[in-house]
Amino acid sequence: MLTWEEFEKTEMRVGTITEVNDFPEARKPAYQLVIDFGETIGIRKSSAQITKRYTKEQLAGRQIVAVVNFPKKQIGKFMSECLVLGAMGADNDIVLLAPDFKVENGLRIG
């Protein structure tokens, strides 16, 4: 069990996907995402294994929720700077977490 203080350290923010690229070097099918988290946090990159459910066209301009205070992670030649959140179903079928309505980029989830 986490304490409330431990949970509060996880910084989940809303961002808008501004760019989606194929990631052919990834071991499992994935996209490279560029996400705008607003003025304070800025632009971050992430790799996401969400190719089963989403096309690049469906992702561009979409708001998502991501953890922005994990250490960067090297994935092949790509540096992931945040963790995009989703509900993981059978066979790695991921449904992205997102706000119901368009909100300001960078808003904290709490």
MDTraj code that builds the backbone (N, CA, C; nanometers):
import mdtraj as md
import numpy as np

residues = "MET LEU THR TRP GLU GLU PHE GLU LYS THR GLU MET ARG VAL GLY THR ILE THR GLU VAL ASN ASP PHE PRO GLU ALA ARG LYS PRO ALA TYR GLN LEU VAL ILE ASP PHE GLY GLU THR ILE GLY ILE ARG LYS SER SER ALA GLN ILE THR LYS ARG TYR THR LYS GLU GLN LEU ALA GLY ARG GLN ILE VAL ALA VAL VAL ASN PHE PRO LYS LYS GLN ILE GLY LYS PHE MET SER GLU CYS LEU VAL LEU GLY ALA MET GLY ALA ASP ASN ASP ILE VAL LEU LEU ALA PRO ASP PHE LYS VAL GLU ASN GLY LEU ARG ILE GLY".split()
xyz = np.array([
    [0.0838, -0.1187, 0.0000],
    [0.0000, 0.0000, 0.0000],
    [0.0879, 0.1245, 0.0000],
    [0.0497, 0.2209, -0.0801],
    [0.1179, 0.3503, -0.0833],
    [0.0623, 0.4405, 0.0259],
    [0.1458, 0.5272, 0.0741],
    [0.0951, 0.6324, 0.1614],
    [0.0475, 0.7469, 0.0733],
    [-0.0322, 0.8346, 0.1289],
    [-0.0802, 0.9499, 0.0535],
    [0.0377, 1.0358, 0.0076],
    [0.1380, 1.0499, 0.0928],
    [0.2569, 1.1296, 0.0591],
    [0.3307, 1.0697, -0.0606],
    [0.3381, 0.9363, -0.0667],
    [0.4028, 0.8706, -0.1803],
    [0.3237, 0.8941, -0.3090],
    [0.1918, 0.8812, -0.3011],
    [0.1073, 0.9043, -0.4192],
    [0.1227, 1.0466, -0.4706],
    [0.1280, 1.1436, -0.3807],
    [0.1381, 1.2835, -0.4215],
    [0.2664, 1.3150, -0.4971],
    [0.3678, 1.2299, -0.4840],
    [0.4936, 1.2509, -0.5563],
    [0.4797, 1.2209, -0.7054],
    [0.3793, 1.1411, -0.7418],
    [0.3568, 1.1076, -0.8825],
    [0.2873, 1.2253, -0.9498],
    [0.3553, 1.2837, -1.0471],
    [0.3025, 1.4029, -1.1135],
    [0.2407, 1.3645, -1.2478],
    [0.1078, 1.3497, -1.2474],
    [0.0338, 1.3182, -1.3690],
    [-0.0222, 1.4478, -1.4246],
    [-0.0010, 1.4693, -1.5534],
    [-0.0429, 1.5940, -1.6186],
    [-0.1155, 1.5640, -1.7492],
    [-0.1987, 1.6590, -1.7916],
    [-0.2670, 1.6518, -1.9206],
    [-0.1778, 1.7174, -2.0258],
    [-0.1663, 1.6511, -2.1394],
    [-0.0912, 1.7072, -2.2512],
    [-0.1607, 1.6770, -2.3824],
    [-0.1237, 1.7503, -2.4859],
    [-0.1795, 1.7297, -2.6194],
    [-0.0714, 1.6723, -2.7107],
    [-0.1047, 1.5628, -2.7774],
    [-0.0118, 1.5023, -2.8724],
    [-0.0031, 1.5926, -2.9950],
    [0.1171, 1.6386, -3.0257],
    [0.1356, 1.7291, -3.1395],
    [0.1991, 1.6603, -3.2600],
    [0.2629, 1.5459, -3.2354],
    [0.3300, 1.4749, -3.3443],
    [0.3326, 1.3263, -3.3122],
    [0.3097, 1.2440, -3.4150],
    [0.3117, 1.0988, -3.3997],
    [0.3961, 1.0409, -3.5126],
    [0.4945, 0.9591, -3.4756],
    [0.5816, 0.8962, -3.5750],
    [0.5888, 0.7467, -3.5507],
    [0.6093, 0.6719, -3.6584],
    [0.6325, 0.5287, -3.6447],
    [0.7626, 0.5075, -3.5675],
    [0.7738, 0.3925, -3.5031],
    [0.8935, 0.3586, -3.4272],
    [0.9370, 0.2173, -3.4691],
    [0.9904, 0.2038, -3.5917],
    [1.0231, 0.0701, -3.6439],
    [1.1322, -0.0014, -3.5650],
    [1.2152, 0.0713, -3.4905],
    [1.3234, 0.0092, -3.4132],
    [1.2743, -0.0548, -3.2834],
    [1.1536, -0.0246, -3.2413],
    [1.0998, -0.0788, -3.1152],
    [1.0804, -0.2296, -3.1264],
    [1.1035, -0.3008, -3.0150],
    [1.0855, -0.4465, -3.0136],
    [0.9394, -0.4849, -3.0329],
    [0.8486, -0.4084, -2.9716],
    [0.7046, -0.4293, -2.9888],
    [0.6508, -0.3083, -3.0636],
    [0.5451, -0.3266, -3.1450],
    [0.4916, -0.2133, -3.2219],
    [0.4602, -0.0934, -3.1328],
    [0.5095, 0.0235, -3.1729],
    [0.4932, 0.1449, -3.0914],
    [0.5003, 0.2678, -3.1803],
    [0.4555, 0.3788, -3.1237],
    [0.4704, 0.5105, -3.1852],
    [0.5653, 0.5940, -3.1003],
    [0.6278, 0.6899, -3.1648],
    [0.7006, 0.7952, -3.0950],
    [0.6068, 0.9154, -3.0909],
    [0.5810, 0.9674, -2.9726],
    [0.4883, 1.0792, -2.9544],
    [0.5633, 1.2033, -2.9085],
    [0.5192, 1.3178, -2.9578],
    [0.5643, 1.4472, -2.9076],
    [0.4413, 1.5095, -2.8420],
    [0.4549, 1.5485, -2.7141],
    [0.3390, 1.5911, -2.6345],
    [0.3659, 1.7282, -2.5746],
    [0.2690, 1.8181, -2.5885],
    [0.2776, 1.9534, -2.5321],
    [0.2074, 1.9554, -2.3972],
    [0.2866, 1.9818, -2.2905],
    [0.2314, 1.9891, -2.1556],
    [0.2184, 2.1329, -2.1067],
    [0.2154, 2.2284, -2.1974],
    [0.1954, 2.3674, -2.1588],
    [0.3255, 2.4385, -2.1266],
    [0.3097, 2.5644, -2.0900],
    [0.4227, 2.6548, -2.0709],
    [0.5213, 2.6100, -1.9633],
    [0.4726, 2.5636, -1.8512],
    [0.5602, 2.5297, -1.7384],
    [0.6441, 2.4051, -1.7653],
    [0.5825, 2.2991, -1.8160],
    [0.6529, 2.1725, -1.8380],
    [0.7129, 2.1661, -1.9776],
    [0.6418, 2.2171, -2.0753],
    [0.6917, 2.2204, -2.2119],
    [0.6622, 2.0956, -2.2912],
    [0.7473, 2.0700, -2.3891],
    [0.7310, 1.9585, -2.4815],
    [0.8102, 1.8386, -2.4293],
    [0.7467, 1.7214, -2.4322],
    [0.8133, 1.5968, -2.3918],
    [0.7875, 1.4917, -2.4993],
    [0.8780, 1.3953, -2.5068],
    [0.8636, 1.2837, -2.5999],
    [0.8351, 1.1562, -2.5215],
    [0.7623, 1.0647, -2.5864],
    [0.7333, 0.9369, -2.5240],
    [0.7171, 0.8311, -2.6320],
    [0.7451, 0.7084, -2.5952],
    [0.7173, 0.5931, -2.6797],
    [0.5954, 0.5239, -2.6207],
    [0.5017, 0.4839, -2.7054],
    [0.3804, 0.4207, -2.6550],
    [0.3399, 0.3039, -2.7449],
    [0.3143, 0.1904, -2.6821],
    [0.2714, 0.0697, -2.7539],
    [0.1198, 0.0718, -2.7685],
    [0.0711, 0.1617, -2.8513],
    [-0.0733, 0.1820, -2.8664],
    [-0.1182, 0.1659, -3.0115],
    [-0.0404, 0.0907, -3.0896],
    [-0.0696, 0.0767, -3.2326],
    [-0.1885, -0.0147, -3.2622],
    [-0.2276, -0.0997, -3.1668],
    [-0.3415, -0.1906, -3.1895],
    [-0.4728, -0.1145, -3.2015],
    [-0.4884, -0.0107, -3.1203],
    [-0.6166, 0.0583, -3.1104],
    [-0.6183, 0.1937, -3.1819],
    [-0.5019, 0.2572, -3.1968],
    [-0.4977, 0.3950, -3.2470],
    [-0.4128, 0.4079, -3.3733],
    [-0.4617, 0.4884, -3.4667],
    [-0.3813, 0.5259, -3.5823],
    [-0.3108, 0.6574, -3.5506],
    [-0.2112, 0.6914, -3.6291],
    [-0.1409, 0.8185, -3.6092],
    [-0.2372, 0.9355, -3.6239],
    [-0.3297, 0.9230, -3.7170],
    [-0.4260, 1.0311, -3.7408],
    [-0.5208, 1.0498, -3.6225],
    [-0.5575, 0.9418, -3.5562],
    [-0.6458, 0.9507, -3.4394],
    [-0.5749, 1.0134, -3.3201],
    [-0.4435, 1.0007, -3.3139],
    [-0.3682, 1.0492, -3.1980],
    [-0.3310, 1.1969, -3.2082],
    [-0.3040, 1.2449, -3.3272],
    [-0.2615, 1.3842, -3.3444],
    [-0.3711, 1.4789, -3.2956],
    [-0.3358, 1.5672, -3.2025],
    [-0.4304, 1.6634, -3.1473],
    [-0.5084, 1.6122, -3.0279],
    [-0.4897, 1.4874, -2.9917],
    [-0.5639, 1.4256, -2.8808],
    [-0.4969, 1.4584, -2.7473],
    [-0.5781, 1.4851, -2.6463],
    [-0.5250, 1.5056, -2.5118],
    [-0.5121, 1.3714, -2.4415],
    [-0.4060, 1.3585, -2.3614],
    [-0.3780, 1.2349, -2.2877],
    [-0.3346, 1.2723, -2.1460],
    [-0.3187, 1.1696, -2.0623],
    [-0.2648, 1.1870, -1.9280],
    [-0.1323, 1.1114, -1.9235],
    [-0.0297, 1.1745, -1.8651],
    [0.1012, 1.1109, -1.8563],
    [0.1688, 1.1469, -1.7245],
    [0.2581, 1.0587, -1.6803],
    [0.3443, 1.0881, -1.5653],
    [0.4656, 1.1615, -1.6202],
    [0.4930, 1.2800, -1.5648],
    [0.6007, 1.3632, -1.6189],
    [0.7225, 1.3725, -1.5282],
    [0.7214, 1.3051, -1.4132],
    [0.8365, 1.3172, -1.3227],
    [0.9094, 1.1846, -1.2995],
    [0.8991, 1.0915, -1.3942],
    [0.9850, 0.9732, -1.3926],
    [1.1169, 1.0087, -1.4591],
    [1.2239, 0.9354, -1.4293],
    [1.3499, 0.9587, -1.5014],
    [1.3323, 0.9248, -1.6497],
    [1.4103, 0.9908, -1.7341],
    [1.4083, 0.9602, -1.8773],
    [1.4512, 0.8154, -1.8973],
    [1.3994, 0.7548, -2.0059],
    [1.4316, 0.6144, -2.0336],
    [1.4746, 0.6005, -2.1794],
    [1.5925, 0.5432, -2.1996],
    [1.6442, 0.5196, -2.3343],
    [1.5771, 0.3954, -2.3918],
    [1.5141, 0.4099, -2.5080],
    [1.4504, 0.2984, -2.5774],
    [1.5120, 0.2948, -2.7165],
    [1.6114, 0.2102, -2.7350],
    [1.6873, 0.2106, -2.8601],
    [1.7586, 0.3434, -2.8731],
    [1.7391, 0.4092, -2.9862],
    [1.8003, 0.5402, -3.0090],
    [1.7101, 0.6546, -2.9619],
    [1.5944, 0.6200, -2.9068],
    [1.4929, 0.7186, -2.8675],
    [1.4937, 0.7390, -2.7161],
    [1.4842, 0.8639, -2.6719],
    [1.4789, 0.8960, -2.5295],
    [1.3349, 0.9310, -2.4916],
    [1.2727, 0.8452, -2.4093],
    [1.1370, 0.8702, -2.3613],
    [1.1449, 0.9584, -2.2371],
    [1.0659, 1.0665, -2.2349],
    [1.0739, 1.1666, -2.1285],
    [0.9513, 1.1706, -2.0378],
    [0.8519, 1.0875, -2.0666],
    [0.7319, 1.0796, -1.9826],
    [0.6645, 0.9460, -2.0096],
    [0.5693, 0.9094, -1.9232],
    [0.4978, 0.7826, -1.9375],
    [0.3506, 0.8115, -1.9645],
    [0.3061, 0.7803, -2.0854],
    [0.1656, 0.7970, -2.1223],
    [0.0866, 0.6869, -2.0533],
    [-0.0280, 0.7232, -1.9928],
    [-0.1067, 0.6285, -1.9143],
    [-0.2251, 0.5731, -1.9929],
    [-0.2533, 0.4456, -1.9700],
    [-0.3672, 0.3820, -2.0335],
    [-0.4092, 0.2588, -1.9564],
    [-0.5296, 0.2143, -1.9829],
    [-0.5805, 0.0909, -1.9241],
    [-0.5383, -0.0230, -2.0159],
    [-0.4700, -0.1235, -1.9583],
    [-0.4147, -0.2321, -2.0379],
    [-0.5050, -0.3542, -2.0325],
    [-0.5579, -0.3897, -2.1486],
    [-0.6433, -0.5070, -2.1585],
    [-0.5661, -0.6273, -2.2076],
    [-0.6386, -0.7281, -2.2505],
    [-0.5777, -0.8512, -2.3002],
    [-0.4901, -0.8223, -2.4216],
    [-0.3822, -0.8978, -2.4344],
    [-0.2912, -0.8874, -2.5479],
    [-0.2360, -0.7463, -2.5674],
    [-0.2116, -0.6766, -2.4560],
    [-0.1510, -0.5429, -2.4595],
    [-0.2368, -0.4415, -2.5371],
    [-0.3684, -0.4595, -2.5321],
    [-0.4610, -0.3651, -2.5955],
    [-0.4823, -0.2494, -2.4989],
    [-0.4197, -0.1354, -2.5268],
    [-0.4186, -0.0225, -2.4338],
    [-0.5178, 0.0842, -2.4776],
    [-0.5996, 0.1294, -2.3825],
    [-0.6922, 0.2403, -2.4034],
    [-0.6367, 0.3586, -2.3245],
    [-0.6090, 0.4675, -2.3939],
    [-0.5473, 0.5834, -2.3306],
    [-0.6386, 0.6498, -2.2276],
    [-0.5776, 0.7003, -2.1211],
    [-0.6502, 0.7816, -2.0238],
    [-0.6495, 0.9253, -2.0751],
    [-0.7651, 0.9899, -2.0663],
    [-0.7774, 1.1255, -2.1193],
    [-0.8920, 1.1979, -2.0491],
    [-0.8856, 1.3321, -2.0449],
    [-0.9980, 1.4070, -1.9877],
    [-1.1202, 1.3969, -2.0800],
    [-1.2386, 1.4048, -2.0205],
    [-1.3626, 1.4014, -2.0992],
    [-1.3810, 1.5252, -2.1846],
    [-1.3263, 1.6370, -2.1376],
    [-1.3397, 1.7642, -2.2075],
    [-1.2021, 1.8240, -2.2277],
    [-1.1863, 1.9059, -2.3298],
    [-1.0588, 1.9720, -2.3551],
    [-1.0279, 2.0657, -2.2380],
    [-0.9056, 2.0507, -2.1860],
    [-0.8615, 2.1323, -2.0742],
    [-0.7248, 2.1919, -2.1083],
    [-0.6772, 2.2774, -2.0231],
    [-0.5482, 2.3408, -2.0427],
    [-0.4363, 2.2383, -2.0302],
    [-0.3420, 2.2421, -2.1251],
    [-0.2260, 2.1532, -2.1160],
    [-0.1482, 2.1830, -1.9891],
    [-0.1017, 2.0770, -1.9238],
    [-0.0239, 2.0920, -1.8026],
    [-0.1026, 2.0789, -1.6740],
    [-0.2363, 2.0739, -1.6836],
    [-0.3144, 2.0600, -1.5604],
    [-0.2772, 1.9300, -1.4908],
    [-0.2671, 1.9378, -1.3593],
    [-0.2274, 1.8221, -1.2787],
    [-0.3475, 1.7350, -1.2469],
    [-0.3263, 1.6054, -1.2519],
    [-0.4283, 1.5074, -1.2130],
    [-0.4098, 1.4818, -1.0648],
    [-0.5177, 1.4843, -0.9913],
    [-0.5044, 1.4631, -0.8470],
    [-0.6301, 1.4102, -0.7865],
])
top = md.Topology()
chain = top.add_chain()
for i, resn in enumerate(residues, 1):
    res = top.add_residue(resn, chain, resSeq=i)
    for name in ("N", "CA", "C"):
        top.add_atom(name, md.element.get_by_symbol(name[0]), res)
traj = md.Trajectory(xyz[None], top)
